[in-house]
Amino acid sequence: MDSTEPKTETLSETENYMAWRAEEPDGETTYHLELNNLTVHFFEEEWKEFLTLVDGLLQG
C-alpha cells in the first residue's frame, strides 16, 4: 500500500448509508458519513460532538 494513502475502515453500512474512518498519513483520524449522494467529513473532535448529538436524539 502507498504510504500516502489513508488506511480506511467501514464502521457501519446500510443499503443507502455508510460511516467510515480514515487514518491519514499525517496521523490525523477523519470520519466520513455517506448519505446517498452527500458525504460529510469530520475531524475527530467534530465526530465526538456529532456522536453526542446523535445520542441525545436517540434518548430524546
PDBQT receptor file of N, H, CA, C and O in Angstrom, charges set to zero:
ATOM      1  N   MET A   1       0.851  -1.202   0.000  1.00  0.00    +0.000 N 
ATOM      2  CA  MET A   1       0.000   0.000   0.000  1.00  0.00    +0.000 C 
ATOM      3  C   MET A   1       0.877   1.239   0.000  1.00  0.00    +0.000 C 
ATOM      4  O   MET A   1       1.905   1.278   0.677  1.00  0.00    +0.000 OA
ATOM      5  N   ASP A   2       0.482   2.235  -0.745  1.00  0.00    +0.000 N 
ATOM      6  H   ASP A   2      -0.353   2.204  -1.295  1.00  0.00    +0.000 HD
ATOM      7  CA  ASP A   2       1.184   3.508  -0.820  1.00  0.00    +0.000 C 
ATOM      8  C   ASP A   2       1.075   4.211   0.534  1.00  0.00    +0.000 C 
ATOM      9  O   ASP A   2      -0.014   4.314   1.097  1.00  0.00    +0.000 OA
ATOM     10  N   SER A   3       2.220   4.701   1.059  1.00  0.00    +0.000 N 
ATOM     11  H   SER A   3       3.105   4.618   0.601  1.00  0.00    +0.000 HD
ATOM     12  CA  SER A   3       2.208   5.341   2.378  1.00  0.00    +0.000 C 
ATOM     13  C   SER A   3       1.492   6.685   2.369  1.00  0.00    +0.000 C 
ATOM     14  O   SER A   3       1.251   7.254   3.434  1.00  0.00    +0.000 OA
ATOM     15  N   THR A   4       1.142   7.210   1.184  1.00  0.00    +0.000 N 
ATOM     16  H   THR A   4       1.338   6.747   0.319  1.00  0.00    +0.000 HD
ATOM     17  CA  THR A   4       0.398   8.463   1.125  1.00  0.00    +0.000 C 
ATOM     18  C   THR A   4      -1.109   8.220   1.119  1.00  0.00    +0.000 C 
ATOM     19  O   THR A   4      -1.884   9.175   1.168  1.00  0.00    +0.000 OA
ATOM     20  N   GLU A   5      -1.530   6.976   1.059  1.00  0.00    +0.000 N 
ATOM     21  H   GLU A   5      -0.900   6.200   1.019  1.00  0.00    +0.000 HD
ATOM     22  CA  GLU A   5      -2.950   6.630   1.065  1.00  0.00    +0.000 C 
ATOM     23  C   GLU A   5      -3.416   6.386   2.494  1.00  0.00    +0.000 C 
ATOM     24  O   GLU A   5      -2.707   5.739   3.266  1.00  0.00    +0.000 OA
ATOM     25  N   PRO A   6      -4.598   6.891   2.866  1.00  0.00    +0.000 N 
ATOM     26  CA  PRO A   6      -5.111   6.632   4.218  1.00  0.00    +0.000 C 
ATOM     27  C   PRO A   6      -5.537   5.172   4.366  1.00  0.00    +0.000 C 
ATOM     28  O   PRO A   6      -5.928   4.524   3.395  1.00  0.00    +0.000 OA
ATOM     29  N   LYS A   7      -5.454   4.671   5.589  1.00  0.00    +0.000 N 
ATOM     30  H   LYS A   7      -5.136   5.197   6.378  1.00  0.00    +0.000 HD
ATOM     31  CA  LYS A   7      -5.977   3.346   5.922  1.00  0.00    +0.000 C 
ATOM     32  C   LYS A   7      -7.432   3.552   6.328  1.00  0.00    +0.000 C 
ATOM     33  O   LYS A   7      -7.710   4.303   7.263  1.00  0.00    +0.000 OA
ATOM     34  N   THR A   8      -8.363   2.895   5.637  1.00  0.00    +0.000 N 
ATOM     35  H   THR A   8      -8.137   2.285   4.877  1.00  0.00    +0.000 HD
ATOM     36  CA  THR A   8      -9.784   3.116   5.898  1.00  0.00    +0.000 C 
ATOM     37  C   THR A   8     -10.430   1.892   6.523  1.00  0.00    +0.000 C 
ATOM     38  O   THR A   8      -9.978   0.761   6.342  1.00  0.00    +0.000 OA
ATOM     39  N   GLU A   9     -11.501   2.151   7.265  1.00  0.00    +0.000 N 
ATOM     40  H   GLU A   9     -11.868   3.070   7.412  1.00  0.00    +0.000 HD
ATOM     41  CA  GLU A   9     -12.278   1.088   7.914  1.00  0.00    +0.000 C 
ATOM     42  C   GLU A   9     -13.754   1.482   7.886  1.00  0.00    +0.000 C 
ATOM     43  O   GLU A   9     -14.110   2.584   8.304  1.00  0.00    +0.000 OA
ATOM     44  N   THR A  10     -14.604   0.597   7.401  1.00  0.00    +0.000 N 
ATOM     45  H   THR A  10     -14.316  -0.299   7.062  1.00  0.00    +0.000 HD
ATOM     46  CA  THR A  10     -16.043   0.829   7.434  1.00  0.00    +0.000 C 
ATOM     47  C   THR A  10     -16.536   0.603   8.858  1.00  0.00    +0.000 C 
ATOM     48  O   THR A  10     -16.283  -0.448   9.446  1.00  0.00    +0.000 OA
ATOM     49  N   LEU A  11     -17.239   1.587   9.410  1.00  0.00    +0.000 N 
ATOM     50  H   LEU A  11     -17.445   2.441   8.932  1.00  0.00    +0.000 HD
ATOM     51  CA  LEU A  11     -17.765   1.496  10.773  1.00  0.00    +0.000 C 
ATOM     52  C   LEU A  11     -19.167   0.903  10.792  1.00  0.00    +0.000 C 
ATOM     53  O   LEU A  11     -19.504   0.120  11.679  1.00  0.00    +0.000 OA
ATOM     54  N   SER A  12     -19.983   1.282   9.808  1.00  0.00    +0.000 N 
ATOM     55  H   SER A  12     -19.709   1.918   9.087  1.00  0.00    +0.000 HD
ATOM     56  CA  SER A  12     -21.349   0.773   9.702  1.00  0.00    +0.000 C 
ATOM     57  C   SER A  12     -21.845   1.064   8.299  1.00  0.00    +0.000 C 
ATOM     58  O   SER A  12     -21.422   2.024   7.656  1.00  0.00    +0.000 OA
ATOM     59  N   GLU A  13     -22.774   0.192   7.830  1.00  0.00    +0.000 N 
ATOM     60  H   GLU A  13     -23.117  -0.588   8.353  1.00  0.00    +0.000 HD
ATOM     61  CA  GLU A  13     -23.252   0.359   6.466  1.00  0.00    +0.000 C 
ATOM     62  C   GLU A  13     -24.665  -0.201   6.341  1.00  0.00    +0.000 C 
ATOM     63  O   GLU A  13     -24.978  -1.261   6.883  1.00  0.00    +0.000 OA
ATOM     64  N   THR A  14     -25.511   0.531   5.619  1.00  0.00    +0.000 N 
ATOM     65  H   THR A  14     -25.257   1.392   5.179  1.00  0.00    +0.000 HD
ATOM     66  CA  THR A  14     -26.838   0.049   5.256  1.00  0.00    +0.000 C 
ATOM     67  C   THR A  14     -26.931   0.115   3.731  1.00  0.00    +0.000 C 
ATOM     68  O   THR A  14     -25.936   0.384   3.058  1.00  0.00    +0.000 OA
ATOM     69  N   GLU A  15     -28.101  -0.124   3.199  1.00  0.00    +0.000 N 
ATOM     70  H   GLU A  15     -28.909  -0.343   3.746  1.00  0.00    +0.000 HD
ATOM     71  CA  GLU A  15     -28.271  -0.087   1.746  1.00  0.00    +0.000 C 
ATOM     72  C   GLU A  15     -27.932   1.284   1.158  1.00  0.00    +0.000 C 
ATOM     73  O   GLU A  15     -27.374   1.366   0.064  1.00  0.00    +0.000 OA
ATOM     74  N   ASN A  16     -28.266   2.364   1.880  1.00  0.00    +0.000 N 
ATOM     75  H   ASN A  16     -28.720   2.297   2.768  1.00  0.00    +0.000 HD
ATOM     76  CA  ASN A  16     -28.081   3.718   1.348  1.00  0.00    +0.000 C 
ATOM     77  C   ASN A  16     -27.056   4.575   2.083  1.00  0.00    +0.000 C 
ATOM     78  O   ASN A  16     -26.690   5.643   1.591  1.00  0.00    +0.000 OA
ATOM     79  N   TYR A  17     -26.590   4.138   3.237  1.00  0.00    +0.000 N 
ATOM     80  H   TYR A  17     -26.888   3.270   3.636  1.00  0.00    +0.000 HD
ATOM     81  CA  TYR A  17     -25.716   4.965   4.061  1.00  0.00    +0.000 C 
ATOM     82  C   TYR A  17     -24.475   4.191   4.492  1.00  0.00    +0.000 C 
ATOM     83  O   TYR A  17     -24.487   2.965   4.597  1.00  0.00    +0.000 OA
ATOM     84  N   MET A  18     -23.392   4.953   4.740  1.00  0.00    +0.000 N 
ATOM     85  H   MET A  18     -23.382   5.949   4.655  1.00  0.00    +0.000 HD
ATOM     86  CA  MET A  18     -22.171   4.319   5.227  1.00  0.00    +0.000 C 
ATOM     87  C   MET A  18     -21.408   5.306   6.093  1.00  0.00    +0.000 C 
ATOM     88  O   MET A  18     -21.341   6.497   5.790  1.00  0.00    +0.000 OA
ATOM     89  N   ALA A  19     -20.834   4.797   7.173  1.00  0.00    +0.000 N 
ATOM     90  H   ALA A  19     -20.889   3.829   7.419  1.00  0.00    +0.000 HD
ATOM     91  CA  ALA A  19     -19.929   5.568   8.017  1.00  0.00    +0.000 C 
ATOM     92  C   ALA A  19     -18.580   4.865   7.972  1.00  0.00    +0.000 C 
ATOM     93  O   ALA A  19     -18.496   3.647   8.133  1.00  0.00    +0.000 OA
ATOM     94  N   TRP A  20     -17.519   5.650   7.751  1.00  0.00    +0.000 N 
ATOM     95  H   TRP A  20     -17.587   6.639   7.621  1.00  0.00    +0.000 HD
ATOM     96  CA  TRP A  20     -16.186   5.058   7.704  1.00  0.00    +0.000 C 
ATOM     97  C   TRP A  20     -15.154   6.002   8.292  1.00  0.00    +0.000 C 
ATOM     98  O   TRP A  20     -15.361   7.211   8.396  1.00  0.00    +0.000 OA
ATOM     99  N   ARG A  21     -14.027   5.399   8.676  1.00  0.00    +0.000 N 
ATOM    100  H   ARG A  21     -13.859   4.417   8.592  1.00  0.00    +0.000 HD
ATOM    101  CA  ARG A  21     -12.938   6.137   9.332  1.00  0.00    +0.000 C 
ATOM    102  C   ARG A  21     -11.696   6.018   8.457  1.00  0.00    +0.000 C 
ATOM    103  O   ARG A  21     -11.468   4.986   7.826  1.00  0.00    +0.000 OA
ATOM    104  N   ALA A  22     -10.904   7.071   8.425  1.00  0.00    +0.000 N 
ATOM    105  H   ALA A  22     -11.089   7.909   8.937  1.00  0.00    +0.000 HD
ATOM    106  CA  ALA A  22      -9.637   7.053   7.695  1.00  0.00    +0.000 C 
ATOM    107  C   ALA A  22      -8.512   7.475   8.620  1.00  0.00    +0.000 C 
ATOM    108  O   ALA A  22      -8.580   8.519   9.269  1.00  0.00    +0.000 OA
ATOM    109  N   GLU A  23      -7.481   6.653   8.673  1.00  0.00    +0.000 N 
ATOM    110  H   GLU A  23      -7.425   5.805   8.146  1.00  0.00    +0.000 HD
ATOM    111  CA  GLU A  23      -6.246   7.002   9.381  1.00  0.00    +0.000 C 
ATOM    112  C   GLU A  23      -5.348   7.642   8.335  1.00  0.00    +0.000 C 
ATOM    113  O   GLU A  23      -4.781   6.955   7.486  1.00  0.00    +0.000 OA
ATOM    114  N   GLU A  24      -5.223   8.970   8.405  1.00  0.00    +0.000 N 
ATOM    115  H   GLU A  24      -5.684   9.528   9.095  1.00  0.00    +0.000 HD
ATOM    116  CA  GLU A  24      -4.474   9.714   7.398  1.00  0.00    +0.000 C 
ATOM    117  C   GLU A  24      -2.968   9.532   7.603  1.00  0.00    +0.000 C 
ATOM    118  O   GLU A  24      -2.527   9.266   8.721  1.00  0.00    +0.000 OA
ATOM    119  N   PRO A  25      -2.174   9.674   6.535  1.00  0.00    +0.000 N 
ATOM    120  CA  PRO A  25      -0.720   9.506   6.643  1.00  0.00    +0.000 C 
ATOM    121  C   PRO A  25      -0.064  10.462   7.644  1.00  0.00    +0.000 C 
ATOM    122  O   PRO A  25       0.995  10.154   8.190  1.00  0.00    +0.000 OA
ATOM    123  N   ASP A  26      -0.693  11.633   7.890  1.00  0.00    +0.000 N 
ATOM    124  H   ASP A  26      -1.554  11.884   7.446  1.00  0.00    +0.000 HD
ATOM    125  CA  ASP A  26      -0.123  12.595   8.836  1.00  0.00    +0.000 C 
ATOM    126  C   ASP A  26      -0.501  12.293  10.285  1.00  0.00    +0.000 C 
ATOM    127  O   ASP A  26      -0.160  13.060  11.187  1.00  0.00    +0.000 OA
ATOM    128  N   GLY A  27      -1.213  11.169  10.517  1.00  0.00    +0.000 N 
ATOM    129  H   GLY A  27      -1.490  10.546   9.785  1.00  0.00    +0.000 HD
ATOM    130  CA  GLY A  27      -1.587  10.779  11.873  1.00  0.00    +0.000 C 
ATOM    131  C   GLY A  27      -2.976  11.229  12.285  1.00  0.00    +0.000 C 
ATOM    132  O   GLY A  27      -3.482  10.785  13.315  1.00  0.00    +0.000 OA
ATOM    133  N   GLU A  28      -3.599  12.090  11.517  1.00  0.00    +0.000 N 
ATOM    134  H   GLU A  28      -3.188  12.451  10.679  1.00  0.00    +0.000 HD
ATOM    135  CA  GLU A  28      -4.959  12.565  11.808  1.00  0.00    +0.000 C 
ATOM    136  C   GLU A  28      -5.968  11.465  11.495  1.00  0.00    +0.000 C 
ATOM    137  O   GLU A  28      -5.812  10.733  10.517  1.00  0.00    +0.000 OA
ATOM    138  N   THR A  29      -7.001  11.349  12.325  1.00  0.00    +0.000 N 
ATOM    139  H   THR A  29      -7.128  11.943  13.119  1.00  0.00    +0.000 HD
ATOM    140  CA  THR A  29      -8.113  10.439  12.053  1.00  0.00    +0.000 C 
ATOM    141  C   THR A  29      -9.298  11.269  11.596  1.00  0.00    +0.000 C 
ATOM    142  O   THR A  29      -9.672  12.239  12.255  1.00  0.00    +0.000 OA
ATOM    143  N   THR A  30      -9.889  10.893  10.473  1.00  0.00    +0.000 N 
ATOM    144  H   THR A  30      -9.585  10.105   9.938  1.00  0.00    +0.000 HD
ATOM    145  CA  THR A  30     -11.078  11.569   9.982  1.00  0.00    +0.000 C 
ATOM    146  C   THR A  30     -12.207  10.564   9.860  1.00  0.00    +0.000 C 
ATOM    147  O   THR A  30     -11.979   9.367   9.685  1.00  0.00    +0.000 OA
ATOM    148  N   TYR A  31     -13.435  11.073   9.956  1.00  0.00    +0.000 N 
ATOM    149  H   TYR A  31     -13.620  12.045  10.098  1.00  0.00    +0.000 HD
ATOM    150  CA  TYR A  31     -14.634  10.242   9.881  1.00  0.00    +0.000 C 
ATOM    151  C   TYR A  31     -15.502  10.782   8.759  1.00  0.00    +0.000 C 
ATOM    152  O   TYR A  31     -15.517  11.983   8.491  1.00  0.00    +0.000 OA
ATOM    153  N   HIS A  32     -16.227   9.877   8.105  1.00  0.00    +0.000 N 
ATOM    154  H   HIS A  32     -16.215   8.901   8.323  1.00  0.00    +0.000 HD
ATOM    155  CA  HIS A  32     -16.991  10.247   6.925  1.00  0.00    +0.000 C 
ATOM    156  C   HIS A  32     -18.348   9.561   6.957  1.00  0.00    +0.000 C 
ATOM    157  O   HIS A  32     -18.446   8.362   7.221  1.00  0.00    +0.000 OA
ATOM    158  N   LEU A  33     -19.395  10.336   6.685  1.00  0.00    +0.000 N 
ATOM    159  H   LEU A  33     -19.316  11.309   6.470  1.00  0.00    +0.000 HD
ATOM    160  CA  LEU A  33     -20.748   9.802   6.544  1.00  0.00    +0.000 C 
ATOM    161  C   LEU A  33     -21.162   9.968   5.093  1.00  0.00    +0.000 C 
ATOM    162  O   LEU A  33     -21.172  11.081   4.567  1.00  0.00    +0.000 OA
ATOM    163  N   GLU A  34     -21.501   8.876   4.455  1.00  0.00    +0.000 N 
ATOM    164  H   GLU A  34     -21.493   7.971   4.882  1.00  0.00    +0.000 HD
ATOM    165  CA  GLU A  34     -22.027   8.928   3.094  1.00  0.00    +0.000 C 
ATOM    166  C   GLU A  34     -23.528   8.692   3.185  1.00  0.00    +0.000 C 
ATOM    167  O   GLU A  34     -23.981   7.615   3.575  1.00  0.00    +0.000 OA
ATOM    168  N   LEU A  35     -24.292   9.717   2.818  1.00  0.00    +0.000 N 
ATOM    169  H   LEU A  35     -23.924  10.592   2.501  1.00  0.00    +0.000 HD
ATOM    170  CA  LEU A  35     -25.747   9.689   2.905  1.00  0.00    +0.000 C 
ATOM    171  C   LEU A  35     -26.294   9.887   1.496  1.00  0.00    +0.000 C 
ATOM    172  O   LEU A  35     -26.503  11.016   1.051  1.00  0.00    +0.000 OA
ATOM    173  N   ASN A  36     -26.522   8.781   0.803  1.00  0.00    +0.000 N 
ATOM    174  H   ASN A  36     -26.352   7.864   1.164  1.00  0.00    +0.000 HD
ATOM    175  CA  ASN A  36     -26.874   8.826  -0.617  1.00  0.00    +0.000 C 
ATOM    176  C   ASN A  36     -25.784   9.577  -1.370  1.00  0.00    +0.000 C 
ATOM    177  O   ASN A  36     -24.644   9.115  -1.404  1.00  0.00    +0.000 OA
ATOM    178  N   ASN A  37     -26.098  10.722  -1.976  1.00  0.00    +0.000 N 
ATOM    179  H   ASN A  37     -27.025  11.097  -1.948  1.00  0.00    +0.000 HD
ATOM    180  CA  ASN A  37     -25.092  11.440  -2.756  1.00  0.00    +0.000 C 
ATOM    181  C   ASN A  37     -24.415  12.566  -1.974  1.00  0.00    +0.000 C 
ATOM    182  O   ASN A  37     -23.757  13.418  -2.571  1.00  0.00    +0.000 OA
ATOM    183  N   LEU A  38     -24.564  12.583  -0.671  1.00  0.00    +0.000 N 
ATOM    184  H   LEU A  38     -25.098  11.891  -0.185  1.00  0.00    +0.000 HD
ATOM    185  CA  LEU A  38     -23.943  13.589   0.191  1.00  0.00    +0.000 C 
ATOM    186  C   LEU A  38     -22.917  12.917   1.089  1.00  0.00    +0.000 C 
ATOM    187  O   LEU A  38     -23.213  11.898   1.713  1.00  0.00    +0.000 OA
ATOM    188  N   THR A  39     -21.715  13.474   1.162  1.00  0.00    +0.000 N 
ATOM    189  H   THR A  39     -21.474  14.301   0.655  1.00  0.00    +0.000 HD
ATOM    190  CA  THR A  39     -20.700  12.968   2.092  1.00  0.00    +0.000 C 
ATOM    191  C   THR A  39     -20.338  14.083   3.051  1.00  0.00    +0.000 C 
ATOM    192  O   THR A  39     -20.041  15.200   2.628  1.00  0.00    +0.000 OA
ATOM    193  N   VAL A  40     -20.361  13.783   4.355  1.00  0.00    +0.000 N 
ATOM    194  H   VAL A  40     -20.602  12.875   4.699  1.00  0.00    +0.000 HD
ATOM    195  CA  VAL A  40     -19.995  14.742   5.391  1.00  0.00    +0.000 C 
ATOM    196  C   VAL A  40     -18.690  14.253   6.013  1.00  0.00    +0.000 C 
ATOM    197  O   VAL A  40     -18.574  13.087   6.389  1.00  0.00    +0.000 OA
ATOM    198  N   HIS A  41     -17.708  15.152   6.118  1.00  0.00    +0.000 N 
ATOM    199  H   HIS A  41     -17.802  16.100   5.812  1.00  0.00    +0.000 HD
ATOM    200  CA  HIS A  41     -16.393  14.813   6.650  1.00  0.00    +0.000 C 
ATOM    201  C   HIS A  41     -16.223  15.453   8.027  1.00  0.00    +0.000 C 
ATOM    202  O   HIS A  41     -16.603  16.606   8.229  1.00  0.00    +0.000 OA
ATOM    203  N   PHE A  42     -15.654  14.706   8.971  1.00  0.00    +0.000 N 
ATOM    204  H   PHE A  42     -15.345  13.769   8.806  1.00  0.00    +0.000 HD
ATOM    205  CA  PHE A  42     -15.446  15.181  10.339  1.00  0.00    +0.000 C 
ATOM    206  C   PHE A  42     -13.998  14.937  10.765  1.00  0.00    +0.000 C 
ATOM    207  O   PHE A  42     -13.420  13.900  10.440  1.00  0.00    +0.000 OA
ATOM    208  N   PHE A  43     -13.417  15.886  11.486  1.00  0.00    +0.000 N 
ATOM    209  H   PHE A  43     -13.887  16.729  11.750  1.00  0.00    +0.000 HD
ATOM    210  CA  PHE A  43     -12.199  15.608  12.235  1.00  0.00    +0.000 C 
ATOM    211  C   PHE A  43     -12.630  14.911  13.525  1.00  0.00    +0.000 C 
ATOM    212  O   PHE A  43     -13.817  14.904  13.853  1.00  0.00    +0.000 OA
ATOM    213  N   GLU A  44     -11.693  14.333  14.249  1.00  0.00    +0.000 N 
ATOM    214  H   GLU A  44     -10.730  14.339  13.981  1.00  0.00    +0.000 HD
ATOM    215  CA  GLU A  44     -12.030  13.512  15.419  1.00  0.00    +0.000 C 
ATOM    216  C   GLU A  44     -12.868  14.262  16.458  1.00  0.00    +0.000 C 
ATOM    217  O   GLU A  44     -13.836  13.710  16.981  1.00  0.00    +0.000 OA
ATOM    218  N   GLU A  45     -12.510  15.504  16.758  1.00  0.00    +0.000 N 
ATOM    219  H   GLU A  45     -11.724  15.952  16.332  1.00  0.00    +0.000 HD
ATOM    220  CA  GLU A  45     -13.257  16.268  17.763  1.00  0.00    +0.000 C 
ATOM    221  C   GLU A  45     -14.693  16.518  17.301  1.00  0.00    +0.000 C 
ATOM    222  O   GLU A  45     -15.629  16.450  18.097  1.00  0.00    +0.000 OA
ATOM    223  N   GLU A  46     -14.856  16.804  16.025  1.00  0.00    +0.000 N 
ATOM    224  H   GLU A  46     -14.096  16.859  15.378  1.00  0.00    +0.000 HD
ATOM    225  CA  GLU A  46     -16.189  17.031  15.469  1.00  0.00    +0.000 C 
ATOM    226  C   GLU A  46     -17.009  15.743  15.490  1.00  0.00    +0.000 C 
ATOM    227  O   GLU A  46     -18.209  15.774  15.763  1.00  0.00    +0.000 OA
ATOM    228  N   TRP A  47     -16.369  14.619  15.204  1.00  0.00    +0.000 N 
ATOM    229  H   TRP A  47     -15.394  14.594  14.981  1.00  0.00    +0.000 HD
ATOM    230  CA  TRP A  47     -17.045  13.320  15.217  1.00  0.00    +0.000 C 
ATOM    231  C   TRP A  47     -17.592  13.013  16.606  1.00  0.00    +0.000 C 
ATOM    232  O   TRP A  47     -18.727  12.561  16.748  1.00  0.00    +0.000 OA
ATOM    233  N   LYS A  48     -16.773  13.264  17.633  1.00  0.00    +0.000 N 
ATOM    234  H   LYS A  48     -15.850  13.632  17.517  1.00  0.00    +0.000 HD
ATOM    235  CA  LYS A  48     -17.211  13.015  19.014  1.00  0.00    +0.000 C 
ATOM    236  C   LYS A  48     -18.422  13.876  19.355  1.00  0.00    +0.000 C 
ATOM    237  O   LYS A  48     -19.358  13.400  19.997  1.00  0.00    +0.000 OA
ATOM    238  N   GLU A  49     -18.412  15.128  18.936  1.00  0.00    +0.000 N 
ATOM    239  H   GLU A  49     -17.652  15.515  18.415  1.00  0.00    +0.000 HD
ATOM    240  CA  GLU A  49     -19.552  16.009  19.187  1.00  0.00    +0.000 C 
ATOM    241  C   GLU A  49     -20.781  15.526  18.424  1.00  0.00    +0.000 C 
ATOM    242  O   GLU A  49     -21.891  15.558  18.956  1.00  0.00    +0.000 OA
ATOM    243  N   PHE A  50     -20.594  15.080  17.184  1.00  0.00    +0.000 N 
ATOM    244  H   PHE A  50     -19.693  15.053  16.752  1.00  0.00    +0.000 HD
ATOM    245  CA  PHE A  50     -21.700  14.546  16.392  1.00  0.00    +0.000 C 
ATOM    246  C   PHE A  50     -22.314  13.327  17.069  1.00  0.00    +0.000 C 
ATOM    247  O   PHE A  50     -23.537  13.199  17.119  1.00  0.00    +0.000 OA
ATOM    248  N   LEU A  51     -21.477  12.429  17.590  1.00  0.00    +0.000 N 
ATOM    249  H   LEU A  51     -20.483  12.533  17.549  1.00  0.00    +0.000 HD
ATOM    250  CA  LEU A  51     -21.995  11.252  18.288  1.00  0.00    +0.000 C 
ATOM    251  C   LEU A  51     -22.777  11.643  19.541  1.00  0.00    +0.000 C 
ATOM    252  O   LEU A  51     -23.769  10.994  19.872  1.00  0.00    +0.000 OA
ATOM    253  N   THR A  52     -22.348  12.688  20.239  1.00  0.00    +0.000 N 
ATOM    254  H   THR A  52     -21.542  13.216  19.970  1.00  0.00    +0.000 HD
ATOM    255  CA  THR A  52     -23.094  13.198  21.392  1.00  0.00    +0.000 C 
ATOM    256  C   THR A  52     -24.466  13.703  20.943  1.00  0.00    +0.000 C 
ATOM    257  O   THR A  52     -25.468  13.462  21.616  1.00  0.00    +0.000 OA
ATOM    258  N   LEU A  53     -24.510  14.398  19.817  1.00  0.00    +0.000 N 
ATOM    259  H   LEU A  53     -23.696  14.595  19.270  1.00  0.00    +0.000 HD
ATOM    260  CA  LEU A  53     -25.771  14.875  19.257  1.00  0.00    +0.000 C 
ATOM    261  C   LEU A  53     -26.700  13.710  18.932  1.00  0.00    +0.000 C 
ATOM    262  O   LEU A  53     -27.874  13.736  19.300  1.00  0.00    +0.000 OA
ATOM    263  N   VAL A  54     -26.189  12.691  18.247  1.00  0.00    +0.000 N 
ATOM    264  H   VAL A  54     -25.235  12.670  17.948  1.00  0.00    +0.000 HD
ATOM    265  CA  VAL A  54     -26.993  11.532  17.871  1.00  0.00    +0.000 C 
ATOM    266  C   VAL A  54     -27.490  10.797  19.116  1.00  0.00    +0.000 C 
ATOM    267  O   VAL A  54     -28.640  10.360  19.166  1.00  0.00    +0.000 OA
ATOM    268  N   ASP A  55     -26.624  10.665  20.114  1.00  0.00    +0.000 N 
ATOM    269  H   ASP A  55     -25.690  11.021  20.073  1.00  0.00    +0.000 HD
ATOM    270  CA  ASP A  55     -27.030  10.030  21.360  1.00  0.00    +0.000 C 
ATOM    271  C   ASP A  55     -28.196  10.785  21.998  1.00  0.00    +0.000 C 
ATOM    272  O   ASP A  55     -29.145  10.170  22.484  1.00  0.00    +0.000 OA
ATOM    273  N   GLY A  56     -28.123  12.116  21.997  1.00  0.00    +0.000 N 
ATOM    274  H   GLY A  56     -27.352  12.616  21.602  1.00  0.00    +0.000 HD
ATOM    275  CA  GLY A  56     -29.209  12.924  22.530  1.00  0.00    +0.000 C 
ATOM    276  C   GLY A  56     -30.512  12.723  21.757  1.00  0.00    +0.000 C 
ATOM    277  O   GLY A  56     -31.592  12.685  22.347  1.00  0.00    +0.000 OA
ATOM    278  N   LEU A  57     -30.404  12.596  20.449  1.00  0.00    +0.000 N 
ATOM    279  H   LEU A  57     -29.527  12.627  19.970  1.00  0.00    +0.000 HD
ATOM    280  CA  LEU A  57     -31.586  12.346  19.630  1.00  0.00    +0.000 C 
ATOM    281  C   LEU A  57     -32.215  10.997  19.962  1.00  0.00    +0.000 C 
ATOM    282  O   LEU A  57     -33.438  10.879  20.050  1.00  0.00    +0.000 OA
ATOM    283  N   LEU A  58     -31.386   9.995  20.143  1.00  0.00    +0.000 N 
ATOM    284  H   LEU A  58     -30.393  10.091  20.071  1.00  0.00    +0.000 HD
ATOM    285  CA  LEU A  58     -31.871   8.644  20.433  1.00  0.00    +0.000 C 
ATOM    286  C   LEU A  58     -32.502   8.552  21.820  1.00  0.00    +0.000 C 
ATOM    287  O   LEU A  58     -33.427   7.767  22.028  1.00  0.00    +0.000 OA
ATOM    288  N   GLN A  59     -32.014   9.341  22.762  1.00  0.00    +0.000 N 
ATOM    289  H   GLN A  59     -31.262   9.979  22.593  1.00  0.00    +0.000 HD
ATOM    290  CA  GLN A  59     -32.560   9.324  24.113  1.00  0.00    +0.000 C 
ATOM    291  C   GLN A  59     -33.775  10.223  24.259  1.00  0.00    +0.000 C 
ATOM    292  O   GLN A  59     -34.545  10.099  25.212  1.00  0.00    +0.000 OA
ATOM    293  N   GLY A  60     -33.940  11.140  23.294  1.00  0.00    +0.000 N 
ATOM    294  H   GLY A  60     -33.314  11.241  22.520  1.00  0.00    +0.000 HD
ATOM    295  CA  GLY A  60     -34.947  12.181  23.342  1.00  0.00    +0.000 C 
ATOM    296  C   GLY A  60     -36.332  11.723  23.375  1.00  0.00    +0.000 C 
ATOM    297  O   GLY A  60     -37.251  12.541  23.417  1.00  0.00    +0.000 OA
TER     298      GLY A  60
